Amino acid sequence: MRWLLSCLFMFALASCNQHDTKANARLINNKKPIVVLQTLGNISTTDLAFIQDSMQAFYPVTTVLAKEKQSPPHAWHAARKRWRADSIIAWLKVNTPDSVRLTVGLMTDDISTNKGNIADYGIMGLGYHPGKACVVSTYRLTKNIYSKETFKQRLFKVVAHEMGHNFGLPHCPNQHCIMVDAEGKMKLDGERDLCNDCRQKLKQLL
């Protein structure tokens, strides 16, 4: 069994283009869930490093950077010139190894999904609830931006929100909780952290 688990971890690491032997050894012995950060296009190395470090500090996970990929052509919605988030997370899910807890797709292009009677609703992120994949776009995070720090905090909160859904957290009625439903509005600047109720739920889910 130990040999099988080691092989599974090595398979996950190989798919993420990890070549550092010492880093691989640490991950094989690591008991925290592995989260792959998959860039889909041009995400700055600074923003990517920020997300990697902040997610490891926020959730009890180990984050792994994957080699950049292009979004799947079938997810492109030509009529609106943006990507279908539901198609992207389905594609990410299929390409996520069993040994990896979830994959976070990160992109700068606009994304959309179905919402009620709206067939193409623009969003900041989408994730399975629960599940193995989510996607976050920075496209809408620059609305009424005040500073680079504001952008980074918005990015952090959206990634944390979608990962929370992957872990099984539902939307929260607390307007200051990261798991609050945006309801088509920019609520990110009012969010502070996970509320106590969501923290307790997360402990039961992980």
C-alpha positions as CSV (number, residue, x, y, z in Angstrom):
1,M,0.0,0.0,0.0
2,R,2.8,2.4,0.9
3,W,4.4,1.7,-2.5
4,L,1.1,2.3,-4.3
5,L,0.6,5.7,-2.6
6,S,4.1,6.7,-3.5
7,C,3.5,5.9,-7.1
8,L,0.3,7.9,-7.2
9,F,2.1,10.9,-5.7
10,M,4.9,10.6,-8.3
11,F,2.3,10.4,-11.1
12,A,0.7,13.6,-9.8
13,L,4.0,15.4,-9.5
14,A,5.1,14.3,-13.0
15,S,1.9,15.7,-14.5
16,C,2.6,19.0,-12.8
17,N,6.1,19.2,-14.3
18,Q,7.8,19.1,-10.9
19,H,11.5,18.3,-11.4
20,D,13.1,19.1,-8.0
21,T,14.0,15.8,-6.4
22,K,14.0,17.1,-2.8
23,A,10.6,18.8,-3.4
24,N,9.2,15.6,-4.8
25,A,10.4,13.7,-1.7
26,R,8.7,16.2,0.6
27,L,5.4,15.9,-1.2
28,I,5.5,12.1,-1.2
29,N,5.8,12.2,2.6
30,N,3.3,15.0,2.9
31,K,-0.1,14.2,4.5
32,K,-1.8,17.4,3.5
33,P,-4.1,17.4,0.5
34,I,-2.4,18.5,-2.7
35,V,-3.9,21.4,-4.7
36,V,-2.6,22.0,-8.2
37,L,-2.6,25.6,-9.5
38,Q,-3.1,25.4,-13.2
39,T,-2.5,28.6,-15.2
40,L,-4.6,29.0,-18.4
41,G,-2.9,31.8,-20.1
42,N,-0.8,34.7,-18.9
43,I,-0.9,34.9,-15.1
44,S,1.9,37.0,-13.7
45,T,4.5,35.1,-11.7
46,T,4.0,37.5,-8.8
47,D,0.3,36.9,-8.6
48,L,0.9,33.1,-9.0
49,A,3.4,33.1,-6.1
50,F,1.1,35.1,-4.0
51,I,-1.8,32.6,-4.5
52,Q,0.5,29.6,-3.9
53,D,1.7,31.0,-0.6
54,S,-1.6,32.5,0.6
55,M,-3.6,29.3,-0.1
56,Q,-1.1,27.2,1.9
57,A,-1.4,29.6,4.8
58,F,-5.2,29.8,4.6
59,Y,-6.1,26.1,4.1
60,P,-4.2,23.0,5.4
61,V,-3.0,22.1,1.9
62,T,0.2,21.8,-0.2
63,T,0.0,23.8,-3.4
64,V,1.8,22.7,-6.6
65,L,2.4,24.8,-9.7
66,A,1.6,23.1,-13.0
67,K,3.1,23.9,-16.3
68,E,1.0,26.5,-18.2
69,K,-1.7,25.2,-20.5
70,Q,-4.2,26.8,-22.9
71,S,-7.9,26.6,-22.2
72,P,-9.7,23.8,-24.2
73,P,-11.0,25.1,-27.5
74,H,-14.5,23.6,-26.9
75,A,-14.9,25.9,-23.9
76,W,-14.7,29.1,-26.1
77,H,-18.0,31.0,-26.5
78,A,-17.3,32.9,-29.7
79,A,-20.6,34.9,-29.7
80,R,-19.5,36.6,-26.5
81,K,-15.8,36.2,-26.9
82,R,-15.3,34.6,-23.5
83,W,-14.8,31.1,-22.0
84,R,-17.4,28.8,-20.5
85,A,-16.4,28.2,-16.9
86,D,-18.5,25.0,-16.6
87,S,-16.7,23.5,-19.6
88,I,-13.3,24.5,-18.2
89,I,-13.9,22.9,-14.7
90,A,-15.2,19.7,-16.3
91,W,-12.0,19.6,-18.4
92,L,-9.8,20.3,-15.3
93,K,-11.7,17.6,-13.3
94,V,-11.0,14.9,-16.0
95,N,-7.3,15.9,-16.0
96,T,-6.9,15.9,-12.2
97,P,-5.1,12.8,-10.9
98,D,-6.8,10.8,-8.1
99,S,-3.8,11.6,-5.8
100,V,-4.6,15.4,-6.1
101,R,-7.4,16.9,-4.0
102,L,-8.3,19.6,-6.5
103,T,-7.1,21.7,-9.4
104,V,-7.5,25.5,-9.5
105,G,-7.6,27.0,-13.0
106,L,-6.3,30.6,-13.1
107,M,-6.9,32.9,-16.1
108,T,-7.1,36.5,-17.2
109,D,-9.8,36.1,-19.8
110,D,-13.5,36.6,-19.1
111,I,-15.6,33.5,-18.1
112,S,-19.3,32.8,-17.9
113,T,-21.9,30.1,-17.0
114,N,-25.6,29.6,-16.9
115,K,-27.5,31.4,-14.1
116,G,-31.3,31.0,-13.9
117,N,-32.8,32.2,-17.2
118,I,-29.5,33.7,-18.2
119,A,-27.5,31.4,-20.6
120,D,-24.3,33.3,-20.5
121,Y,-23.7,35.1,-17.2
122,G,-20.3,36.7,-16.6
123,I,-18.6,35.5,-13.4
124,M,-15.3,35.8,-11.4
125,G,-15.1,32.1,-10.5
126,L,-16.8,28.7,-10.6
127,G,-16.2,25.5,-8.7
128,Y,-17.8,22.1,-8.1
129,H,-19.6,21.8,-4.7
130,P,-18.0,19.6,-3.7
131,G,-15.5,18.4,-6.3
132,K,-12.0,18.4,-7.7
133,A,-11.9,21.5,-9.8
134,C,-12.6,25.2,-9.9
135,V,-11.6,28.2,-12.1
136,V,-11.0,31.8,-11.3
137,S,-10.7,34.7,-13.7
138,T,-9.0,38.0,-12.9
139,Y,-11.0,39.8,-15.7
140,R,-13.6,41.3,-13.4
141,L,-11.4,41.9,-10.4
142,T,-10.1,45.2,-11.6
143,K,-13.5,46.9,-11.4
144,N,-13.2,50.1,-9.4
145,I,-9.7,49.1,-8.3
146,Y,-7.9,51.1,-5.8
147,S,-4.4,49.6,-5.7
148,K,-2.4,46.5,-6.6
149,E,-3.0,45.3,-3.0
150,T,-6.8,45.6,-3.5
151,F,-6.5,43.4,-6.6
152,K,-4.4,40.8,-4.8
153,Q,-6.9,40.6,-1.9
154,R,-9.8,40.2,-4.3
155,L,-7.9,37.4,-6.2
156,F,-7.1,35.7,-2.9
157,K,-10.8,35.8,-1.7
158,V,-12.2,34.5,-5.0
159,V,-9.7,31.6,-5.1
160,A,-10.4,30.8,-1.4
161,H,-14.2,31.0,-2.1
162,E,-14.1,28.5,-5.0
163,M,-11.7,26.2,-3.2
164,G,-14.1,26.3,-0.2
165,H,-16.9,25.1,-2.5
166,N,-14.6,22.2,-3.7
167,F,-14.1,21.2,-0.1
168,G,-17.9,21.2,0.4
169,L,-18.6,24.6,1.9
170,P,-21.9,26.2,0.8
171,H,-22.7,29.9,0.4
172,C,-22.8,31.7,3.7
173,P,-25.3,34.4,4.8
174,N,-22.6,36.3,6.7
175,Q,-21.8,39.3,4.5
176,H,-18.2,39.5,5.8
177,C,-17.5,35.8,5.2
178,I,-15.4,34.7,2.2
179,M,-18.1,32.2,1.4
180,V,-20.9,34.8,0.9
181,D,-22.8,34.7,-2.4
182,A,-21.7,37.6,-4.5
183,E,-25.2,37.7,-6.1
184,G,-23.8,39.5,-9.1
185,K,-22.3,42.3,-7.0
186,M,-18.7,43.2,-6.0
187,K,-18.7,42.2,-2.4
188,L,-15.1,41.2,-2.2
189,D,-13.9,44.4,-0.5
190,G,-16.3,43.7,2.4
191,E,-15.2,40.1,3.0
192,R,-12.8,39.5,5.8
193,D,-12.2,35.8,6.4
194,L,-14.1,32.6,6.9
195,C,-16.8,33.1,9.6
196,N,-16.7,30.8,12.7
197,D,-19.6,28.7,11.3
198,C,-17.7,28.0,8.1
199,R,-14.5,27.3,9.9
200,Q,-16.3,24.7,12.0
201,K,-17.8,23.1,8.9
202,L,-14.4,23.1,7.1
203,K,-12.9,21.1,10.0
204,Q,-15.5,18.4,9.6
205,L,-15.0,18.3,5.8
206,L,-11.2,18.1,5.6
